[in-house]
Every structure is written in structure tokens, then in C-alpha cells.
Amino acid sequence: MKLPNLNKFRKKLNSKTFTRFFKPVEELIPEMPEQKSGCNKPIKFNAEDQLKSLIYYHLECFDSGRHLLDELNNDNFAKTVIAPEDGIKKSTFFEALNERGLE
């Protein structure tokens, strides 16, 4: 049995809706421990950016991290509301998700 494609019934996420989902997290950010770079380069994808990306990932039901990364770099909403100000590169994105905070 083939399931119907429900994506056509979904509304596109907007900044007001996203803010509603992110507000509880935003209130906790000042209490989070500071992230420190493991090298001479400053962190470009901080914990707040990472949390925004993960919330966006789950709200939009992306197929993969690469699909999310494409949206963060190409979609106007994602570039202005979710992604870091200077954008995000593939290596930085996956390093942050796979290695930060493991110690």
C-alpha cells in the first residue's frame, strides 16, 4: 500500500513559528557552558546555531544532514533565521555534530 504524500499539505515554516519552538531553548542558552575552540580558529558554528539547526531539521523532516546543509546555504528563510551569519561549510557542520562535546 502506497502512502499519500503529505508534504503538499504542510505549511512552510516561518520565523514566528520557529521562534515559538526555539524560545524555551533560548531561555537556557545563558546557562550553557561556553564552547572553546580546540585550535587557533574561532568557533563559527556555536551551540545556539547548532540547536537552531537541529530544531529546524526535525520540524522540516529532512532526509539527511546534507539536505539540511543545502537548505542552510540556499533557502532564504534558513540563511537568515537558522544558519550562522557567515553561512556554514560542510566540514564545520559535520565536525560540530559529530565531535563537539564528546569529552
C-alpha positions as CSV (number, residue, x, y, z in Angstrom):
1,M,0.0,0.0,0.0
2,K,1.4,3.3,-1.0
3,L,1.1,6.2,1.5
4,P,0.0,9.6,0.2
5,N,2.5,12.4,0.1
6,L,1.5,14.6,3.0
7,N,4.2,17.2,2.3
8,K,1.9,19.1,0.0
9,F,-0.4,19.8,3.0
10,R,2.4,21.1,5.2
11,K,2.8,24.8,5.6
12,K,6.3,26.4,5.1
13,L,7.9,27.2,8.4
14,N,8.2,31.0,9.1
15,S,10.2,33.0,11.7
16,K,7.2,33.4,14.0
17,T,6.6,29.7,14.2
18,F,10.3,28.9,14.6
19,T,10.7,31.5,17.4
20,R,7.8,29.7,19.2
21,F,9.7,26.4,19.1
22,F,13.1,28.0,19.9
23,K,12.0,30.2,22.8
24,P,12.4,27.6,25.6
25,V,15.9,26.8,24.3
26,E,16.8,30.4,24.0
27,E,16.0,31.0,27.7
28,L,18.5,28.2,28.6
29,I,21.4,29.5,26.4
30,P,22.9,31.9,29.0
31,E,23.2,28.9,31.4
32,M,25.0,26.7,28.9
33,P,28.8,26.2,29.3
34,E,30.9,28.2,26.9
35,Q,32.3,26.3,24.0
36,K,36.0,26.6,23.4
37,S,37.8,26.0,20.2
38,G,40.3,23.2,20.2
39,C,42.6,25.1,17.9
40,N,43.5,28.7,16.9
41,K,40.4,29.2,14.8
42,P,37.3,30.7,16.5
43,I,34.1,28.6,16.6
44,K,31.9,29.6,13.7
45,F,29.0,27.2,14.4
46,N,28.3,27.7,18.1
47,A,25.9,25.8,20.3
48,E,23.0,28.2,19.6
49,D,23.5,27.8,15.8
50,Q,23.7,24.0,16.3
51,L,20.5,23.9,18.4
52,K,18.6,26.1,15.8
53,S,19.7,23.7,13.1
54,L,18.6,20.6,14.9
55,I,15.2,22.1,15.7
56,Y,14.8,23.1,12.1
57,Y,16.0,19.6,10.9
58,H,13.2,18.0,13.0
59,L,10.5,20.5,12.1
60,E,11.1,20.2,8.4
61,C,11.8,16.4,8.4
62,F,14.9,16.5,6.3
63,D,16.2,13.2,4.8
64,S,19.8,13.8,5.9
65,G,22.3,16.3,7.3
66,R,23.4,17.1,3.8
67,H,19.8,18.0,2.8
68,L,19.7,20.3,5.9
69,L,23.1,21.8,5.0
70,D,21.8,22.6,1.5
71,E,18.8,24.4,2.9
72,L,21.0,26.4,5.3
73,N,23.1,27.6,2.4
74,N,20.3,28.1,-0.2
75,D,16.9,28.8,1.3
76,N,16.3,32.4,2.3
77,F,14.5,31.6,5.5
78,A,17.1,29.2,6.6
79,K,20.0,31.5,5.7
80,T,18.6,34.4,7.7
81,V,16.9,32.8,10.7
82,I,18.7,29.4,11.2
83,A,22.3,29.5,9.8
84,P,25.2,31.4,11.3
85,E,25.6,34.9,9.9
86,D,28.5,33.9,7.5
87,G,26.9,30.6,6.5
88,I,28.1,27.2,7.3
89,K,30.6,24.9,5.4
90,K,30.1,21.1,5.2
91,S,33.3,20.3,7.2
92,T,32.4,22.7,10.1
93,F,28.8,21.5,10.2
94,F,29.6,17.8,10.4
95,E,32.6,18.3,12.8
96,A,30.2,20.2,15.2
97,L,27.6,17.5,15.1
98,N,29.9,14.5,15.3
99,E,32.7,15.6,17.6
100,R,31.8,18.5,19.9
101,G,31.1,17.8,23.5
102,L,32.2,14.2,23.4
103,E,34.8,14.6,26.1
